[in-house]
Amino acid sequence: MRTVIEYVLASADGVIEDPVGMGVAEYQDDAYLRDGLGLLAACDAILFGRATYEAFAQLYDGRADHKPMWADRLTTIPKYVFSSTLARAGWNNTVIVRGEAVAEVARLKQQDGGSLLVLGHGRFGESLLREGLIDVIDLTVFPFIAGAGKQFFRQGQGAKMTLAGVKTFSQIVKLTYELPPPEVNHLAAQRIGGLSQR
């Protein structure tokens, strides 16, 4: 079974909305970018929801000026975009998946091959996490407070995680968490959700 890894960038107060707009690039040194490239190289494909796919395609399709170290791998790696409304996907090596996203990702997980990467935590990532399809979360925390914007976890969401690794760079830290099997995490999420509502 393949592993699904979610790669999330967050401010110190947990905001994940529009990392580029929040200015994360000024904190990403060469060591951090090389580490990210290593993850991209180790994965067989990227899974996208429509909004995140379009944001990345705008940054990288036909361009090499935004994170040049990543540009070639992001362009050549197979990409699956899960959308019922996206008319066409012009970015190289992209397949549009029209079926129900959770079922299709579950099917991809059962295939032979390397890890699958989810970039960001939009509605697509939330659905995968809720259904127990995320195995690892790589959470990069940046040294600023955004003050507003979409939070990583919404009220009522819960997940049990085990800290599997910590990497520090010049100004940021990356925390790697492993998630237990879905049946275990659903029970944990129910208990955590119940506590948060008291």
N, C-alpha and C positions, 0 to 999 in steps of 0.2 A: 504493500500500500504506500502511496506517495504522501509526503508531508506537505501541508499547506502552511506557509510562513507569511505572517502579516507584518509589513514594515511601516511603522507609524512615526511621524515627527510631531512633537508636542512642545508647547511652551511650558514653563515651570508651573503654570496654573492649569495645565491640562487642555489647552486649546489646540485643536488640530486643523482648523479650517484655514485653507489658503496659506500653506507654509511659505510659498514664494513671496506672497504679499506681506507676510510677517517678517521677511528679511532673514530667513534661516541661513542663506548662502554665506553671509559674512562670518558665520561661526564654523563653517565646515572646512576644516583644514585638509591638506593632502592625505594625511593618515586616515581620516574619516572617509574621504572619497575612495581611497584604495580599499578600505574595509567594505564599503558598499558595493564596489565593483566585484570584490571576491564573492559576495552573496549573489549578485547577478550572474556571475560566471558559474556558480554552483547550482543554480536553478535551471530547470528545463523550459519553463514558460512563465509568463505573467498573466494573471487573471485581473480583469478590469470591469468595473461598472462603467456605464456610459460617460458620466460626468468626469471621472478621473481619467478615463482614456482620452477624452477630447482635450483635457488640460495638458496631459503629457505629450500628445501628438502635436499640439501647438508649440510646445517647447523644443521637441526633438525631431519631428518629421522634416527631413531636408535641411536640418541645421546642425552645426557642430560647435556653436559658440556658448551654449548653456551646458555646463558641466561636461566639457569635451571628453573627460576621462570615461564618462558613462555613455556617451552618445552612440558609439558604434554598437555596443552590446545591446542597448535599448532598442536600436533599430533592427538588429538581426535576430534577436531572441523571438521565438514564437509568442504571439499575444492572442488571448481570447478576450473578447469584449462581449459582455452579457447584456443584451439590449433587444427589446421588441420594437424599438422605434428608430434606431440608427439606420439610415438608408444605405450608407456605404462607409467603408473603412479604408482610407487611402494609405495609411501608414504601413510600411513594409511588414510582411509576414504576420498579418492580422486576420483572424477568423471571427466573424460575428456569430454568436450563439443565440438563437432565438428562443430556445426552450426555457423551461423554468430553471432559474439560476441554481437554486440549492440542489435540485436533482442532478443537473448537469455537472456541477462541481463534485458531487458525491461520486458520479460515474468516472470523472477524470481521476479522482483519488484512487480508485480501485485498479487503475491501469498500472502497468509496469513503467518505471522511469524515475527521474529525479524529482526534486522538490518543485512545488508550484508557489509562486510569489504573488502576494496581493500588496499593491502599493497604496498606502493610505487607508483610512477607516471611514468611508462614506456609508451610504445605505447598503451597498453591496457587502462591504465588510461586516457591517452590523448583522446582516442576515446570516452570513456564514458563521459568525461567532455564536449567534443565538442558536443555530442548529448544530453546533458542536463540530464544525468542519475546519476550524482553525486549530492547528497543533502547536504553533510557536508564534509568539508576538515579540518582534524586535522593536523596542520602544526607545527612540532617541529623544532626550529631554534637553531643551535649549535654555540658556541662562537669561531669560527675560519673561516678564509677566505681560500677557496679551491684554488682559482686562476684559475682553469680550470675545465672543465667537463660539463656535460649536465645540463642545467638550468631548473628550475621548469616550467616556462612558456617560450615558444619560441616566436620569433618575429611574430607578426600577430595574436597571440592568445589573447583572452580577456575573462574576466568573471566578472560579478558583484557579490560581496560577502558582507555579513553583519557579522561583528565581533560578535560572540555569547558568547565567553568565553576566558579567559586568565588564564593559570596556570603557575606558576613559580616554578622551582626546584633549586637545589643548583647552577647549572651552565647553565641551559637551560630554554627556555620558550616555552610553547605550546599554539598556537593560534588556536581557533576553529572558523571556518567560516561557515555560512549557505549560501546556494545558492538559488536564487529565482526559480520559475518554469521555465521550458525550454524556453517557448515563450518569457518570459521577458529577460532571460539571452542571448538569441540569438540576440535580438535587442541591448542589452548593449554591447555584444561582437563586433557587427558590428560597433557601434559608437567608441568603444575603439580602435578597429583595424584600423579604418579610421584615428583617431587622431595620432596613432603611425606611420603611413606612410606619414604624412605630413612633 
